[in-house]
Amino acid sequence: MSNSMAASHAVNRTLYDPIFVAGTACKEAMKIHGKDKVINATIGVVLDEEGKLAVLPTVEKIFRNLKMSEYTSYAALSGNADYVDAVKNIVFKNTNCAGYLGAVATAGGTGAIHHAIANYAERGETVLTSDWCWGNYKIICAETGKRLETFKLFNDELTAFNITAFADKVESLLKVQNSLLIILNTPAHNPTGYAISNDEWDKILDVIKSHAAKGKKISLLVDIAYIDFAAERKIAWGFMDKFSNLPANVLTMISFSMSKSYTFYGQRTGALVAISTDADVIKEFEETNKYSCRAVWSNINNGAQVLCVKLYQDEKLSAELEQDQTNLRNLVNRRAKIFVDEANEVGLKIVPYKGGFFIAVPSENPVAVCNELQKDLIFAVPLKYGIRVAACSMPLDKIPGVATKMKATMEVSSK
């Protein structure tokens, strides 16, 4: 006889997250051996050179000087009007993207992804993303009654986006579905650091438009959580122009997050932004997602919205913020370069890294490799197709030798 009281769809749900498992093991090792002896390549936040959470000075300055009422007030259900306007401008800044825009405030980038999956994929049907992906996509799909399938992100040489695999998977799914939600994380992809090039975007959109011409509904969600850590930040935003003048049955959505770009991880503030050539599609987008906001969290962090608006509307503060972001991005890039250069020297195969928090190392047995590395007090995250190395969290002086040790460990594990 079962003792379960959960509804049938919730029975046997358990959460195993390799990121938190690896992070917990790392913390335990630090208690035993001391922080100085442990290399933490697990955590998805930027740590400073002393191993403390890095915070952008301009963000801290403004946040500490908000009024108490700005922290504690309720926000509007869809987000405060000035925040929503600011986010639309931030996402499409310095672009020529034309179309009708909509946005709703969400609980971080995760909330934006949740709403996109909940409202733009039919229950019981399939959402598509790449094989290297953030594991939470699958959890959100399961939570909302959808399935997640993947296409092979890279070609066999690990040099470019696998447009053939993408096109084949889209076609096969649209043979049995009348609509499809596609999630692409770029630039500074989690967990590989890859960025889809402009030429690759053209090919991706050609595939999407070809199916739209057959009457299929395509929703494209672009997760830009790490965009301000792309190696070439100004160039990184250029692909937004490509979402102009798409067919009315193609909806492009952008998942915006304050977590990484503002070092505001715990404040859980973001937005789902949409662009369409059809005004009615955007009106529907705003109403549909407002409904979901009310159902899931009612409204989100008011103080974080106020902070975002202050930083956006004040040119001096915007310039200070951008400089802070540049400084932090340069630090992460310096760390990544040490690892990538050493990997190339010793022949450690890695996925193409173009910027961001993480570098990915393909492996046939990532769990075994990570377990062996832990014996040398090196902690990284084993994923399905390889190992995620968090360049964002490793101090500069601890990175030399990590790629070499990883290469040696992988050679022993393969025997």
Secondary structure, DSSP 4 states (H G I P E B T S, - for coil): -----S-GGGTT-----HHHHHHHHHHHHHHHH-GGG-EE---SS-B-TTSSBP--HHHHHHHHTS-HHHHHSPPPTT--HHHHHHHHHHHTTT----SEEEEEEESHHHHHHHHHHHHHS-TTSEEEEESS--THHHHHHHHTT-EEEEE--B-TTSSSB-HHHHHHHHHHHHTT-SEEEEEEE-SS-TTT-----HHHHHHHHHHHHHHHTTT-EEEEEEE-TTGGGBSSHHHHGGGGGGGTT--TTEEEEEEEESTTTTT-GGG--EEEEEEES-HHHHHHHHHHHHHHHHHHTSS--HHHHHHHHHHHH-HHHHHHHHHHHHHHHHHHHHHHHHHHHHHHHHT---PPP-BSSEEEEE-S-HHHHHHHHHHTTEE-EE-SSEEEEEGGGS-GGG-TTHHHHHHHHHHHHT-
